[in-house]
């Protein structure tokens, strides 16, 4: 082959490279936003979310890209994060388990689809027009934080009937989750003869300080409000509760799995799976406006029997029979 012919051929191939690159389809990008930490949350919630995506025909890295954004309890990062996601035109924003993230996403965009998981009424929060016909760019799952609070307190009272002074810790940085607990607890506690004292914690240091404070205040037991940041610090909670020998009730079974005494809550892992399914359906062409808001139907009452023994708690057989799972 003559030199001139070779150069001409090489130039033609080089010119074709950009066309070939442009011809490759761009994978849709899903932004998964969670208030907790990547240390362990990815293994629990990320896996469940990917399972749901798989049920709708999507596999991360093959026909979809999932970006994970772990807030580490720093909810003040949400406005800038959402602005960046909107600027980059991600395909879907998923916020299962985080009221603040859902509200920040809704405030940032009226066009990018949002799949949420919220513990409060999504209509009251302004996320949707109604449960059956969301009507906008958001839909998802409602998992009943306010309704479950009184039920969890009642079960806790049955488990530790001699505990009267109940310390309640909430995360003020997650106001939409903290406020329902603050509203429900005084009345629910009064109805069964209990006293409550509220404590705030938004960082790991403040969690530790809270345990020091409730020890000084001679609290009989601890009630931990549901919060994704608290969930990411569950080992810290369980360790400190053990150190202070204080019985504690949590809003997530994951606390009990690492040594917490008891939990009563909706199945949040299943909620993440359902969110993944909805994201997949949206990627397949369905509109959030037409996907009804789901309501959690799976509830779990879990007891750690070893922790109860360590605390000297004799669990009534009737209560053990009502538990969905007893961890030895």
N, C-alpha and C positions, 0 to 999 in steps of 0.2 A: 504493500500500500504506500502510495506517495505521501510525502510529509504534508502537503497541503490538504489531501483528502482526510488524513488522520486528524488534523487540527479541526477541520470542518465537522467531522463525526463527533469528536470530543465536545465541541461547542454545542452541538445539538443535544447531546446527553445532558450536559450541564444545564442547559436552558430548560430541560424537561424536569429536573429535580424539584424546583419549587412547585410545579404543577402537580407532581406526584404527592408532595407533602400536603398541598392544599386539598387534594382529593381524599385524604384520609379523614374519616368522620371524627369530629371532636366529641369526646365522651361528656355526658351531662355531669355537672358537679353538684353534689348535695352537701350543704353545710350543716353539720350536727353540732348543736350548741348545748353544753351542759354546765351547771354551776359548780360541779365538783372537780376532782383531781384526776389526771390521767393515770396516776399510780396504780389504781385498782378499778376505777369506774369503767375503763375501756373493756376490761375483762368481763364485767357484768352487763353494763348497759349497751356498750358498743357491740358486743357479741349478739345480744338479743335484737338490736336494731338491724344488724346485718342479716340475721336469720329472717326477719320480716321482709327485708328487701329481697332475699332469696326466694321467698314464697311468692313474690310478684315477678320473679324472673330476672333479678338484677344481682350481679356479683361485683363487689368492690374490686376495682383494678381491671375488670374485664369489659363490662359495658356501662360502668358508672364509676365516678370518683367520689369518695366520701372524705370530706375534710372534717377533722375533729377539733373542736374549739373548747377547751376545758378552762373555765373561768377561775378555778381555785377560790371560789367565794368572792371574787372581785367583780361584783355586779356593775361597778362604775365603768368597767371596760365595755359594756354593751353598746352604748351609742356609737363609738368609733368602730367597733367590730361590725355592727350592722351596716354602717355607712360603707365600709370596705366591701362587704358581701354584695350590697346593692350596686356599687360601682363596678364590680367585676361580673355582674349579671349571673350569679349562680342560679342553678335550675330550681332548687327547692331549699328552703331553710327549715330544718327540723329542730324543735325545741322541747322534746318530751321531758317532763319532770321539772320544768322551770317557768314559773309564772313571769318573772322579770324578763327572761329571754323572749318569751312569746309576745309580751307587750312591747318590748324594744323592736322586735321584728315588725310588728304591725305598725308601729309608729314610723318605721323607716321606709316601708314600701307598701303600695296598694296593688302591685302587679305580680311580684315574685310569689309563688305559692308558699304557704307556711303550714307546717304540720306541727301542732302543739300537743303538750300534755300538761294540763293545769289542774290544780287542786280546788280552784274556786269556779263559780259559775261563769263560763266563757261569754255568756250573753251579758251578764253584769259587768264583766271586765271590758266589754266592747270589742271582743275578738270576732264575734259572729252575730248575725241577726237572729238566728234561732238554731236550736239543736238539729231539727230536721232539714232545714234549708239555710246553711251558713250564709250564703249570698254574697260572699266577697272572695278574698284570696287566701282565707285561713280556714282550717278545720283540724280536727284531732280528737283527743280523748280527755274526758273529765274524770278525775279520780277521787273526788269527795274528801278533801282534807277536813273541812269543817264538820261534816256529818260524822266522821270517824273519830274525831277528837273525844267526844263524850263517851262513845262506846269503849275506846281504849282506856279512858280513865276508869270506867266502871269495872272492866276486867282487871285492871291494875289494883283497884281497891279490893277485889275478891282475892287477889294473889297475896297482897300485904295489908290485911284488914286493920292491923294496929297502927299503920302509918297515917298520921293526921295532917302533918305539915308537909305539903307537897311543893317542892321547888320546880318551877317551869322555866325552861330555857328556850328562847327564841332567837332567831337571827334578824335583827332590825334592818340589815341590808337587803333582806328579802321580805319587804313589807307585805306583799300580797299573800304570802304564806303565813307570816307572823300574826297579822291582824285577825284573821279568823280564829286562831287559837286564843289570842288575848280576849276576844269577844265571848267565846264559848266557855272557857275554863272557869271563870268565877261562878257562873250560874250552875254549871255542871258539878263543880266541887261542892258548892253550898248544898245542892240537892241531896248529897250523900254524906254530909257532915264533915267535909274536908276544908282545910285552909290552904290557900295558894300564895306563893311569893314568886314574882316574875324576875327573871334575870336575862340580860342581853349578852350575846356573844357573836362576833363576826369574824374572829381570827382564832388561830390555834392558841395564841397566848391568852385571849379572852376566855376561851373554853377552860383552860387551866385555872384562870383567876376565878371563874364561876364556881368551880368545885371547892376552892379555898373559901369562897364566900358562903356557900351553902353549908359547909362544915361549921363555920363560925356561927351561922344562924340556926344551927341544930335542926336542919331539915331532916325529915324522916325518910323521904323518897324523892326521886327525880323523874320528871316527865319531860322528855326531849321532843320539841316540835319537829315536824317533818321539814327537812331542808336538804337540798342536794349537797351543799357544802358540808353540813353536819354528816351526811352519809359518807363523804370522802374522808372524814375524820373519825370513823366509827371505832377504829382500834384505840385511838386516844380516849374516846368516851368510855369504852369498856374497861380500859386499863385504869383510868382515874376512878371510875365507879367501884372497881375492885379494891383499889388502894384505900378509898375512903369508906369501904364496906357499906355502900348505899345502894339499895335496890333502885333500878331505873327501867322505865318503859320507853320504847322507841317506836318510830313510825316506819321501820323498814326491817325486814327479817335479817338483812345482812349484818345488823348490829348484834343480833342474837347468835349468829354463826361465829362471831369472833369473841363471844363471852358475855354479851349483854343478857340481861335477865329475861325480858319478854318484849314482844312487838305485836301490834295489831295494825294492819294496813291493807290497802289494796295491793295487788301483785304488780309492783312497778316494773319488774322485768318483763312481764307480759305486756304492759303498756308500751314499753320501748319496741317490742316486737310488732305490736299493732301499728305503731307510728311508722315503722319500716314498711309494713304492708301498704299503708296509705301513701307513703312517698313513692313506692313502686307503681301504684295505680295512677298517680299523678304523672309520673314519667311516661306511662303508657297512654296518656292523653286525656284522662278524666280531669274534671275541674273541681277545685276545692269547694266552690260554691254549691256543688251538687252532691258532695260527700257528707252525709250526716255526721254530726259529732257523736262519737261513741261514749258510752258510760261504762266504767269498769264494773265487772260483775264478779271478779275473783278477789276474795278477801282471805287474809291469812292471820291466824293467831298462833304464834310460835313461842315456845318456852324453852329456856336452857336449864335443864334439870341439874346439871353439875353446878352452875352458878347459884341456883336456888339452895342447894345443899351447903355450898360454901358460906352463904349468907344466913344459914340456919332457918330457911323458910320451908315450912311443911305445906306442900301444895295439896289442896283437897282433891280427892279422886275425881269428883264431879268436874272440876276445872280442867284437870288433865284430859278427861274424856272429851272435852269440848275443843281442845287444842288441835289445830290442823297438823302440827308437827311438834314433837318433843325431842330436843337435841340432848343426847347423853354426854 
